Amino acid sequence: MARYADPGALEWVESGGGPLIAVPETVLPFWAGADSEELDTDYDRACEVDGHIGLLPVGDSAALVFGEEPASTSYLPDHSTFVRWSAANSEAELLAGVPAALHAAVWGSEMHWRVPGPVLLFDSAWPGGTAAHQEHLRIPLEPGSYAVRAAYAQPGPETWLGLVQLRRLSH
């Protein structure tokens, strides 16, 4: 698999070409990925998500699908934001543009995502049961409801990035 993000300060997750997905750890066994006897696999359902983000039912919870493009993705806990690397000359350049991108972003519609706890970000083609053995990133979210919104921004002349921001909703 080609690596678009140079090794640096963050761990980045990439896909083989399809969407990335964040699945709550408690329902990982229910995500079959592309390995299914069904005509419409979980991976197929993830590929059908229209837009930057979408939610798909998984077990008694939901997974957050990162649509549009299979960009290298990481999570910035200080901003409660997934950052998707579309174009930048370096990780440092990309990360330096995040504050300006967050400030200037034109956010899409907000959706609400209820999570039972930590989630794993990985390639949606993989079955959830094998995700911990593949390239993945564990995001230690607190159980609860989150408002999720997405945007695409250009904080510099050669820097483009996607943003998926989470905001914890009060109980």
Helices and strands as residue ranges (DSSP letters): E 20-24, G 25-30, H 42-47, E 53-58, E 61-66, E 72-76, E 81-87, H 91-96, H 98-104, E 111-115, E 119-123, G 128-133, E 136-139, E 144-156, E 159-168
